[in-house]
Amino acid sequence: MFREDVAMTIKTRKYLIAFGLLMVCALYAAAAIRVELARQGEPVASITCKGDQCVPHSGWLSSMR
């Protein structure tokens, strides 16, 4: 009886780890999609200048490899 409990605990632990990894991947994908959608809402020629440095914001996630 003790060995069955240990086996069930190991199986449950594996399922919980797999579920946790799946949730982390889903959260990462959702965040990436939200960033991409937010970037699409900006004008293409958007530039931020702070002092002497100007930074263009025309890059997309697909072009940033």
C-alpha positions, 0 to 999 in steps of 0.5 A: 500500500505504501508503494502505491501512495509513493507512485501516485505522488510521483505521478501527481508531481509530474502532472503538476510540473507539466501543468506549471510549465504550460501555464508559464508558456501561456503567460509568456505567449499572452504577454508577447501578443499584448506587446505586439498589439500595443506596438501596432497601435503606435505610429510607424514613425514614432521617435522618442528624444531624451536630451541628445539621444533620439530612439526610433520605435518602428521595430516589430517583434518579428524583425527583432531577431 
